[in-house]
Amino acid sequence: MSQSTAKDDTSIVQDNLQAQVIDLQMSLAHLEVTVERLDDVITRQDKDIHTLQRQLQLIYKQIEGQDTEDGIAPFDVMADRPPHY
């Protein structure tokens, strides 16, 4: 009987380890999908940031090219701070 009990215990331990390995594999698969999604978001945001930087440079060039006598002065962040700062 003790051999049968030992065999059952070994089988239970192996089943438990196999279940743990399957859980780890599932967790890893979910993490890989999450990382891929985050990478896609970061890539898209990087492209958006570069596009916005180019647009801002064009706007600054247009503002610098305008005469200040026309009533439009270049925007200065520090000089045009709201009073609550």
PESULQUI-V815689 format. One record per backbone hydrogen bond with DSSP energy under -1.0 kcal/mol. NH is the residue of the N-H (numbers start at 1). CO is the residue of the C=O. Records with the same first field share a line. If there is no record, write none. Layout:
# PESULQUI-V815689
NH=CO, CO
This chain:
# PESULQUI-V815689
5=1
6=2
7=3
8=4
9=5
10=6
11=7
12=8
13=9
14=10
15=11
16=12
17=13
18=14
19=15
20=16
21=17
22=18
23=19
24=20
25=21
26=22
27=23
28=24
29=25
30=26
31=27
32=28
33=29
34=30
35=31
36=32
37=33
38=34
39=35
40=36
41=37
42=38
43=39
44=40
45=41
46=42
47=43
48=44
49=45
50=46
51=47
52=48
53=49
54=50
55=51
56=52
57=53
58=54
59=55
60=56
61=57
62=58
63=59
64=60
65=61
70=67
71=68
80=76
85=82
